[in-house]
Amino acid sequence: MVISSSDIPKFYHDADFMNSPDARALRILSEYFGPQTRFEEFNVDDTIVFFGSARIQSEETAQKAMAEAKSTGEGLEKAEKMMKMSRYYEETRELARRFTRWSKELGDEERRFVVCTGGGPGIMEAANRGASEEKGVNVGLNISLPFEQNENPYITRELALEFHYFFMRKFWFIYLAKAVLVMPGGFGTLDEFCELLTLIQTQKIRKKMPIVLYGSDYWNKVINFEALCEFGTISEEDLDLYLVTDSMDEAFDYVTKGLLKHALKAPGPSL
């Protein structure tokens, strides 16, 4: 039997090879060039990134959970926590709406300061939702995980990107970002925030970038950065790398003023 060359798959069409350890470098490159092509196609120059928990629910969802808990007498403590934290969903949603409206009013031909999230539920959904409600293009950098990470429905379809490698996803978060808002979150949020501060502290990131740590009650209980100063493991000026606030107005003003001063005339990705 003669085998036609057309019956033999090329290596880049061979799923077994492309998913093998030998093709890892190709998969990594695809998570660089693929997103780059998509951002160029849709004229996305830079972003405002929101980090935060996938577990924080909307006020509407929290109210339903509270009503059910009171009705059944079960899960009341969990429902109360959900209700308390839902304010961060709604405030993220409103901030994303404000930033989107503001960015569209800049009148730039390119899409500047586009809302970008990790693409999942919770705080990520809230930010994509707020941008979508303002009819703004927005980005979701999703990651394949066994739990909690399902693409939310508010991301601009063509800018809903799926990653396998955390480090490539992180690269695109930071490479495009001109501002970052860190809402209450867990291990992932802490990892992203602390890595960002480390890159700035070590001057691997040189661009001036407003960073907001949103929710003082939450963050002051979760981590004590002042103690790092007391023990001499960071410098006092390192605490000036970010703003801690509970005010949407303060967060909005801080970010937009920083963007107008440092980023408006420097479009495009940078480190």
Disulfide bonds with the S-S distance in Angstrom:
none
